[in-house]
Amino acid sequence: MDARLEDDGAKNPPKQDDGTLKTTKMRGDTPEAVGSWARQIDVRPGLKLILADFIAREPVRIEFETDLVPFEFSFHASGQARYTVAHHDGESRIAARPGANVVCAFPRSHGVMEFPAHVPIRVAALHVELSLFDRYLSEQTDIHAPELLEHLRGSGGNHYYQPNGMTPAMHVVVGQLLACPYHGLTRSIFVESKALELVALQMARFSGNNCRPTPSRADRERVRLAREMLLQNLHDPPSLFEIARAVGMAHTSLNKAFKAVHGTTLFEYLRRQRLEQGWLLIHEGEMNITEIAYATGFSSPSHFARSFLAHFGVQPSACLKEVLSRKTIFCPDV
């Protein structure tokens, strides 16, 4: 069965030669079992937005192929995904974890996307045509990433791949897009403004003031271990000093390396994970806000509500109200 995207831009699917990703097969969960697993929105010429927000009941495997695919900026707010891409230069295997921000271009390629079961997947991806940058690029550009700049000017190699971590600002914008409360014209304006904001935040990662050295492989492994320690102890996390001691780094070095990999500090990452867990509990619709606040490790419901609003751009009570309204079944009078 072909996997499907809900296309907000047009009733007809895009042509196969327009540079967009074409999904060819889907194995495991069907789109109906997943729900409307993704929405594709034509934001403006040269810019498409894909939003995925679902929980699969069984593992999902999606085969895809690309033609002259544009740049993709992807933002993995929650959930994990594995990508295997066969391209001109060989094969790339990519593991996207929560908080991952990836810039890539794999023209004339084919591969597989895999998502696990029973895990909330919340991802925003931008497909950006090179034409979008034409009016902005000049000899005086502030982009301090030579390989990326070559690709933006159409003179780069066969493929491009640059992983990073989402910044706090990226998390906020993705949360706002996934929880957009508007409809009609207001929604269109809101989505376009937020999509362009994500493009700006992405390009800011490569400006002179924001370029950071990549941690060594050994330090990236220590960061991975530190992250696992946090995730295994969300309700009673160890201190920064305890984690640093356990992974064999000075606490300042650990925070610096963690921020370089994930775009934020260790305990800001912990706060986000608690909020993501809160989002999941809200959408299960089985607990009230007070219960969710304490279940996710917050000191009070008001603290949870303030943090939730700052992160997702919507009040948790409003989210819960919408979830409960969808769960309510009205029986006709007899």
C-alpha positions as CSV (number, residue, x, y, z in Angstrom):
1,M,0.0,0.0,0.0
2,D,1.3,3.4,-0.9
3,A,1.9,5.7,2.1
4,R,0.1,9.0,1.7
5,L,0.6,12.6,2.6
6,E,-2.3,14.9,3.2
7,D,-1.6,17.7,0.8
8,D,-2.8,21.1,2.0
9,G,-1.5,22.9,-1.1
10,A,-3.4,21.2,-3.9
11,K,-5.9,18.4,-4.5
12,N,-3.6,16.7,-7.1
13,P,-0.3,15.0,-5.9
14,P,2.9,16.6,-7.0
15,K,4.6,15.4,-10.2
16,Q,7.4,13.0,-9.7
17,D,9.9,15.4,-11.4
18,D,9.2,18.4,-9.3
19,G,12.0,17.7,-6.9
20,T,9.9,16.4,-4.0
21,L,10.3,13.2,-2.2
22,K,8.1,10.4,-3.5
23,T,7.0,7.7,-1.1
24,T,6.7,4.4,-2.9
25,K,5.8,1.7,-0.3
26,M,4.8,1.4,3.3
27,R,5.2,-1.8,5.3
28,G,4.1,-2.6,8.8
29,D,1.4,-0.1,10.0
30,T,-0.9,1.2,7.4
31,P,-1.6,5.0,7.1
32,E,-5.1,4.3,8.4
33,A,-3.7,2.5,11.5
34,V,-1.2,5.3,12.1
35,G,-3.8,8.0,11.5
36,S,-3.0,11.0,9.2
37,W,0.7,10.4,9.6
38,A,1.9,13.5,7.9
39,R,0.6,16.7,6.3
40,Q,2.4,18.4,3.4
41,I,1.9,22.2,3.0
42,D,3.0,24.3,0.0
43,V,4.1,27.3,1.9
44,R,5.2,29.4,-1.1
45,P,7.1,28.6,-4.3
46,G,10.3,26.8,-3.4
47,L,9.2,26.0,0.1
48,K,7.2,23.0,1.4
49,L,6.5,22.1,5.0
50,I,5.9,18.5,6.2
51,L,4.4,17.9,9.7
52,A,4.3,14.5,11.2
53,D,2.5,13.8,14.5
54,F,1.5,10.2,15.2
55,I,1.9,7.1,17.3
56,A,2.2,3.8,15.4
57,R,0.7,0.6,16.8
58,E,3.5,-1.4,15.2
59,P,6.8,-0.6,13.6
60,V,6.6,1.5,10.4
61,R,8.9,1.0,7.4
62,I,8.5,3.4,4.5
63,E,10.4,3.1,1.2
64,F,11.1,6.2,-0.8
65,E,12.9,7.6,-3.8
66,T,14.0,11.1,-4.8
67,D,14.7,12.9,-8.0
68,L,16.2,16.4,-7.9
69,V,15.2,16.7,-4.2
70,P,15.8,20.1,-2.7
71,F,17.5,20.7,0.6
72,E,15.7,19.2,3.6
73,F,15.8,20.9,7.0
74,S,14.4,18.4,9.5
75,F,13.5,18.9,13.2
76,H,12.8,15.8,15.3
77,A,11.0,17.2,18.4
78,S,10.2,13.7,19.7
79,G,10.5,10.1,18.8
80,Q,13.3,8.2,16.9
81,A,13.8,7.4,13.3
82,R,16.3,5.4,11.2
83,Y,17.1,6.3,7.6
84,T,19.1,4.2,5.1
85,V,19.8,6.2,1.9
86,A,21.5,4.7,-1.2
87,H,23.0,7.5,-3.3
88,H,25.7,8.2,-5.9
89,D,28.5,8.1,-3.3
90,G,27.4,4.9,-1.6
91,E,25.0,4.4,1.4
92,S,24.3,6.6,4.4
93,R,22.8,5.3,7.6
94,I,21.2,8.0,9.8
95,A,19.8,7.6,13.3
96,A,17.6,10.6,14.3
97,R,17.0,10.9,18.0
98,P,14.8,13.4,19.9
99,G,16.1,16.9,19.5
100,A,18.0,16.1,16.2
101,N,18.3,18.8,13.6
102,V,19.5,17.6,10.2
103,V,20.4,19.5,7.0
104,C,20.7,17.2,4.0
105,A,20.3,16.8,0.3
106,F,20.3,13.4,-1.4
107,P,19.4,13.8,-5.1
108,R,18.5,10.8,-7.2
109,S,18.5,8.5,-4.3
110,H,16.3,5.8,-2.7
111,G,16.1,4.4,0.8
112,V,14.0,3.5,3.8
113,M,12.6,5.4,6.7
114,E,11.8,3.4,9.9
115,F,9.8,4.4,12.9
116,P,9.3,2.4,16.1
117,A,5.9,1.4,17.6
118,H,4.2,3.1,20.6
119,V,6.5,6.2,20.5
120,P,5.1,9.7,19.8
121,I,6.7,10.9,16.5
122,R,6.7,14.7,16.2
123,V,8.7,16.0,13.3
124,A,8.7,19.1,11.1
125,A,10.6,19.1,7.8
126,L,11.2,21.8,5.3
127,H,11.9,21.0,1.6
128,V,13.7,24.1,0.3
129,E,14.4,24.8,-3.4
130,L,17.7,26.6,-4.2
131,S,15.7,29.3,-5.8
132,L,14.5,30.4,-2.4
133,F,18.0,31.6,-1.6
134,D,18.8,33.3,-4.8
135,R,17.7,36.8,-3.7
136,Y,19.6,36.5,-0.4
137,L,23.0,35.1,-1.5
138,S,25.8,37.5,-2.3
139,E,29.5,37.7,-2.1
140,Q,29.2,39.2,1.4
141,T,27.1,36.4,2.9
142,D,27.6,35.6,6.6
143,I,27.3,31.8,6.0
144,H,30.6,30.3,7.3
145,A,30.1,26.8,6.0
146,P,31.9,26.5,2.6
147,E,30.4,23.1,1.6
148,L,26.8,24.3,2.4
149,L,27.4,27.5,0.6
150,E,28.5,25.6,-2.5
151,H,25.3,23.6,-2.5
152,L,23.2,26.7,-2.0
153,R,24.8,28.2,-5.1
154,G,24.2,25.0,-7.0
155,S,27.9,24.0,-7.3
156,G,28.2,21.5,-4.6
157,G,28.8,17.7,-4.8
158,N,26.3,14.9,-5.1
159,H,24.9,14.9,-1.6
160,Y,25.1,16.9,1.6
161,Y,24.5,15.8,5.2
162,Q,25.0,17.9,8.4
163,P,23.5,16.7,11.7
164,N,23.1,18.9,14.8
165,G,20.9,19.5,17.7
166,M,17.7,21.7,17.8
167,T,18.1,25.0,19.5
168,P,15.5,26.1,22.1
169,A,14.0,28.5,19.6
170,M,13.6,25.7,17.1
171,H,11.7,23.6,19.7
172,V,9.3,26.4,20.3
173,V,8.5,27.0,16.6
174,V,8.0,23.3,15.9
175,G,5.7,23.0,18.9
176,Q,3.7,26.0,17.7
177,L,3.4,24.5,14.2
178,L,2.2,21.1,15.5
179,A,-0.3,22.8,17.9
180,C,-1.5,25.6,15.5
181,P,-4.9,26.8,16.9
182,Y,-5.9,28.8,13.8
183,H,-7.9,28.0,10.7
184,G,-8.4,29.4,7.2
185,L,-6.5,32.5,6.2
186,T,-5.1,33.1,9.7
187,R,-3.7,29.6,9.7
188,S,-2.0,30.1,6.3
189,I,-0.3,33.3,7.4
190,F,0.7,31.7,10.7
191,V,2.2,28.6,9.1
192,E,4.1,30.6,6.5
193,S,5.6,32.9,9.1
194,K,6.7,30.0,11.3
195,A,8.1,28.1,8.3
196,L,10.2,31.1,7.3
197,E,11.3,31.5,10.9
198,L,12.5,27.9,10.9
199,V,14.5,28.6,7.7
200,A,16.1,31.7,9.4
201,L,16.9,29.7,12.6
202,Q,18.4,27.0,10.5
203,M,20.6,29.3,8.5
204,A,21.6,31.1,11.7
205,R,23.3,27.9,12.7
206,F,25.8,28.4,9.9
207,S,26.5,32.2,10.5
208,G,29.8,33.3,11.8
209,N,28.7,34.0,15.3
210,N,27.0,30.6,15.7
211,C,29.5,28.1,14.2
212,R,30.8,25.8,16.9
213,P,33.5,23.2,16.7
214,T,32.2,19.6,16.6
215,P,33.1,17.5,19.7
216,S,35.4,14.6,19.2
217,R,34.0,11.1,18.7
218,A,35.0,10.2,22.3
219,D,33.2,13.3,23.7
220,R,30.1,12.5,21.6
221,E,30.1,9.1,23.1
222,R,30.3,10.6,26.6
223,V,27.4,12.9,25.6
224,R,25.4,9.9,24.6
225,L,26.0,8.2,27.9
226,A,25.0,11.4,29.8
227,R,21.8,11.6,27.8
228,E,21.0,8.0,28.6
229,M,21.5,8.6,32.3
230,L,19.0,11.5,32.2
231,L,16.4,9.6,30.2
232,Q,16.6,6.6,32.6
233,N,16.0,8.9,35.6
234,L,13.5,11.5,34.4
235,H,11.7,11.6,37.8
236,D,14.8,11.7,40.0
237,P,17.7,12.8,37.8
238,P,21.3,12.8,39.1
239,S,23.1,16.1,39.4
240,L,25.3,17.6,36.6
241,F,28.4,16.8,38.8
242,E,27.3,13.2,39.2
243,I,26.7,12.7,35.5
244,A,30.0,14.3,34.6
245,R,31.8,12.1,37.1
246,A,30.1,9.0,35.7
247,V,31.1,9.7,32.1
248,G,34.6,11.0,32.9
249,M,34.3,14.7,32.0
250,A,34.5,18.0,33.8
251,H,31.0,19.3,34.3
252,T,31.7,22.5,32.2
253,S,33.2,20.4,29.4
254,L,30.2,18.1,29.4
255,N,27.7,20.9,29.2
256,K,29.7,22.5,26.4
257,A,29.9,19.2,24.4
258,F,26.2,18.4,25.1
259,K,25.1,21.8,23.8
260,A,27.2,21.3,20.7
261,V,25.5,18.0,20.0
262,H,21.9,18.7,21.1
263,G,21.7,22.5,20.9
264,T,21.0,23.0,24.6
265,T,22.3,22.2,28.0
266,L,21.9,18.9,29.8
267,F,19.1,20.0,32.1
268,E,17.3,22.1,29.6
269,Y,17.2,18.8,27.6
270,L,15.7,17.1,30.7
271,R,13.0,19.7,31.0
272,R,12.1,19.2,27.3
273,Q,11.8,15.5,27.7
274,R,9.5,16.0,30.7
275,L,7.4,18.3,28.6
276,E,7.3,15.8,25.7
277,Q,6.1,13.2,28.2
278,G,3.5,15.6,29.4
279,W,2.3,16.2,25.8
280,L,1.9,12.4,25.4
281,L,0.0,12.0,28.6
282,I,-2.3,14.9,27.6
283,H,-3.1,13.2,24.3
284,E,-3.8,9.9,26.0
285,G,-6.6,11.9,27.8
286,E,-6.6,9.7,31.0
287,M,-5.2,12.2,33.5
288,N,-5.9,15.8,34.5
289,I,-3.3,18.6,34.3
290,T,-2.4,18.4,38.0
291,E,-1.8,14.6,37.8
292,I,0.3,15.1,34.6
293,A,2.4,17.9,36.2
294,Y,3.5,15.7,39.1
295,A,3.8,12.6,36.9
296,T,6.4,14.3,34.7
297,G,8.5,15.6,37.7
298,F,7.3,19.3,37.8
299,S,7.1,20.9,41.3
300,S,3.6,22.3,40.7
301,P,0.8,22.4,38.1
302,S,1.5,26.1,37.5
303,H,5.2,25.5,36.9
304,F,4.2,22.8,34.4
305,A,1.6,25.1,32.7
306,R,4.1,27.9,32.3
307,S,6.8,25.6,30.9
308,F,4.4,23.9,28.6
309,L,3.1,27.2,27.2
310,A,6.6,28.5,26.6
311,H,7.7,25.3,24.9
312,F,4.6,24.5,22.7
313,G,3.0,27.9,22.4
314,V,-0.3,26.6,23.8
315,Q,-1.8,26.1,27.3
316,P,-1.9,22.4,28.4
317,S,-5.5,22.9,29.5
318,A,-6.5,23.9,26.0
319,C,-4.7,20.9,24.6
320,L,-6.5,18.6,27.0
321,K,-9.9,20.2,26.3
322,E,-9.4,19.5,22.6
323,V,-8.3,15.9,23.2
324,L,-11.3,15.2,25.5
325,S,-13.7,16.8,23.0
326,R,-12.4,14.3,20.3
327,K,-12.9,11.4,22.7
328,T,-16.5,12.3,23.6
329,I,-19.1,10.3,21.7
330,F,-22.7,11.7,21.6
331,C,-25.4,9.1,21.3
332,P,-28.6,10.1,19.4
333,D,-31.8,10.3,21.3
334,V,-34.0,7.2,21.0
